[in-house]
Amino acid sequence: MPDRCRTCKAPIKVAIERESGQPIRLDHDPRPDGTIRLAGARRKGGMPQATIIPEKRRDDPRNVGELYALHACPYEQRRRSR
């Protein structure tokens, strides 16, 4: 069962950003415009590692497979814009 966004209740994935070690929330399903690859290695409570693919490397043949996008909760965005 997927995790859920606390605000909009959409299914999300939680991963550890590889460079910062901070948790990040991703949309649950892969997207063609995604910029984040999840690594198979697990750490910190079973969360996958997330690697952000810079725009200049997105066409690299090694960056094939499922890519994910950061979860953009519509309710949180509306709250920030007030």
Residue, then its C-alpha position, 0 to 999 in steps of 0.5 A: m500500500p502506498d504512502r499518502c500525502r497528508t494534505c491531498k491524500a494522493p498516493i505518493k512515494v517517499a525516498i531519501e535524496r541521495e546527496s542531501g540525505q533528506p526525505i522527499r515526496l514523489d508522485h506514486d506513478p512514474r512520469p515521462d517528464g520525471t527528473i528523479r530516478l529511484a535506486g534499488a538500494r534501500r537505506k534509512g527504514g527501507m526508503p529507496q534512494a532518489t537521484i535527481i537527474p540534471e537536465k543536461r543528462r536526461d538524454d544519457p542512455r544510462n538514464v533509462g527506466e522509470l523517472y518520477a516527479l516531486h509531488a506537488c500537492p495542490y492544497e499546499q501550493r494554494r496555501r503558500s500563495r496566500 
